[in-house]
């Protein structure tokens, strides 16, 4: 699970005891997985030009989200240069637990 705090937020509590892996290896693996997903979206867009407009919009949104996440991983504004990234994941993870039903 690459985003356990997000999972907790949406109600998937299987990873409540985990935080994201922001180690060098963890971030590299995350980037590889997002690159692979982006490649699959690009292939899908070219291969399936007959998809309806909702599917095309979903594909566009997902692809742009992945591109943004990849940019963030490469920049100094997030994991590589902003200590708030680490503390906010921990704090938000606790807050999400307090919001549980």
Sine and cosine of phi, psi and omega as CSV:
sin_phi,cos_phi,sin_psi,cos_psi,sin_omega,cos_omega
0.00,0.00,0.86,-0.52,-0.05,-1.00
-1.00,0.03,-0.44,0.90,-0.07,-1.00
-0.75,-0.66,0.93,0.36,-0.08,-1.00
-0.91,0.42,-0.52,0.85,0.02,-1.00
-0.93,0.38,-0.63,0.77,0.06,-1.00
-0.89,0.45,-0.64,0.77,0.02,-1.00
-0.87,0.49,-0.71,0.70,0.03,-1.00
-0.86,0.52,-0.67,0.74,-0.02,-1.00
-0.86,0.52,-0.65,0.76,-0.04,-1.00
-1.00,0.03,0.06,1.00,0.11,-0.99
0.98,-0.20,0.10,1.00,0.08,-1.00
-1.00,-0.03,0.95,-0.30,-0.16,-0.99
-0.98,-0.18,0.25,0.97,0.02,-1.00
-0.94,0.35,-0.31,0.95,-0.10,-1.00
-0.85,-0.52,0.37,0.93,-0.08,-1.00
-0.85,0.53,-0.43,0.90,-0.05,-1.00
-1.00,-0.03,0.21,0.98,-0.08,-1.00
-0.86,-0.50,0.42,-0.91,0.16,-0.99
-0.87,-0.50,0.31,-0.95,0.02,-1.00
-0.87,0.49,0.49,-0.87,0.06,-1.00
-1.00,0.02,0.99,-0.17,0.00,-1.00
-0.99,-0.14,0.30,0.95,0.11,-0.99
-0.92,0.39,0.27,-0.96,0.02,-1.00
-0.83,0.56,-0.72,0.69,-0.01,-1.00
-0.91,0.42,-0.65,0.76,0.01,-1.00
-0.89,0.45,-0.67,0.74,0.02,-1.00
-0.93,0.36,-0.60,0.80,0.05,-1.00
-0.91,0.42,-0.67,0.75,0.03,-1.00
-0.91,0.42,-0.67,0.75,0.05,-1.00
-0.86,0.51,-0.71,0.70,0.01,-1.00
-0.89,0.45,-0.67,0.74,0.03,-1.00
-0.88,0.48,-0.70,0.72,-0.01,-1.00
-0.90,0.43,-0.64,0.77,0.02,-1.00
-0.93,0.36,-0.62,0.79,0.09,-1.00
-0.86,0.50,-0.69,0.72,0.02,-1.00
-0.89,0.45,-0.67,0.74,0.05,-1.00
-0.90,0.45,-0.68,0.74,0.01,-1.00
-0.89,0.46,-0.66,0.75,0.07,-1.00
-0.87,0.50,-0.67,0.74,0.01,-1.00
-0.90,0.43,-0.64,0.77,0.04,-1.00
-0.90,0.43,-0.68,0.73,-0.01,-1.00
-0.89,0.45,-0.69,0.72,0.04,-1.00
-0.89,0.46,-0.67,0.74,0.01,-1.00
-0.89,0.46,-0.61,0.79,-0.01,-1.00
-0.91,0.41,-0.68,0.73,-0.02,-1.00
-0.94,0.33,-0.69,0.72,-0.09,-1.00
-0.95,0.32,-0.60,0.80,-0.15,-0.99
-0.90,-0.43,0.92,0.39,-0.01,-1.00
-0.95,0.31,-0.16,0.99,-0.01,-1.00
-1.00,0.01,0.03,1.00,-0.01,-1.00
-0.86,0.51,0.52,-0.85,0.00,-1.00
-0.94,0.34,0.18,-0.98,-0.12,-0.99
-0.90,0.44,-0.58,0.82,0.03,-1.00
-0.89,0.45,-0.67,0.74,0.04,-1.00
-0.91,0.42,-0.66,0.75,0.03,-1.00
-0.89,0.46,-0.66,0.75,0.03,-1.00
-0.91,0.42,-0.67,0.75,0.05,-1.00
-0.87,0.49,-0.69,0.72,0.00,-1.00
-0.90,0.45,-0.67,0.74,0.03,-1.00
-0.90,0.44,-0.73,0.69,0.01,-1.00
-0.89,0.46,-0.72,0.70,-0.01,-1.00
-0.89,0.45,-0.69,0.72,0.01,-1.00
-0.89,0.46,-0.69,0.73,0.01,-1.00
-0.93,0.37,-0.58,0.82,0.08,-1.00
-0.88,0.48,-0.71,0.70,0.02,-1.00
-0.88,0.47,-0.67,0.74,0.03,-1.00
-0.87,0.49,-0.67,0.74,0.03,-1.00
-0.90,0.44,-0.70,0.71,0.01,-1.00
-0.89,0.46,-0.65,0.76,0.04,-1.00
-0.90,0.43,-0.66,0.75,0.06,-1.00
-0.87,0.49,-0.70,0.71,0.00,-1.00
-0.87,0.50,-0.65,0.76,0.01,-1.00
-0.90,0.45,-0.51,0.86,-0.03,-1.00
-1.00,0.03,-0.28,0.96,-0.08,-1.00
-1.00,0.02,0.19,-0.98,0.08,-1.00
-1.00,-0.05,0.15,0.99,-0.06,-1.00
-1.00,-0.02,-0.11,0.99,-0.07,-1.00
-0.80,-0.60,-0.86,-0.52,-0.12,-0.99
-0.84,0.55,-0.53,0.84,-0.08,-1.00
-0.99,0.12,-0.22,0.98,-0.08,-1.00
-0.51,-0.86,0.03,1.00,-0.06,-1.00
-0.83,-0.56,0.97,-0.24,-0.03,-1.00
-0.90,0.44,-0.33,0.94,0.03,-1.00
-0.90,0.44,-0.42,0.91,0.02,-1.00
-0.85,0.53,-0.68,0.73,-0.06,-1.00
-0.95,0.30,-0.73,0.68,-0.03,-1.00
-0.93,0.36,-0.59,0.81,-0.02,-1.00
-0.92,0.40,-0.61,0.79,0.05,-1.00
-0.87,0.50,-0.70,0.72,-0.01,-1.00
-0.92,0.40,-0.71,0.70,-0.04,-1.00
-0.92,0.40,-0.73,0.69,-0.01,-1.00
-0.90,0.43,-0.59,0.81,0.06,-1.00
-0.86,0.51,-0.65,0.76,0.04,-1.00
-0.93,0.36,-0.70,0.71,0.00,-1.00
-0.85,0.52,-0.66,0.75,0.01,-1.00
-0.89,0.46,-0.54,0.84,0.06,-1.00
-0.92,0.40,-0.58,0.81,0.01,-1.00
-0.94,0.35,-0.37,0.93,-0.01,-1.00
-1.00,0.06,-0.07,1.00,-0.04,-1.00
-0.87,0.49,0.49,-0.87,0.06,-1.00
-0.94,0.34,0.00,0.00,0.00,0.00
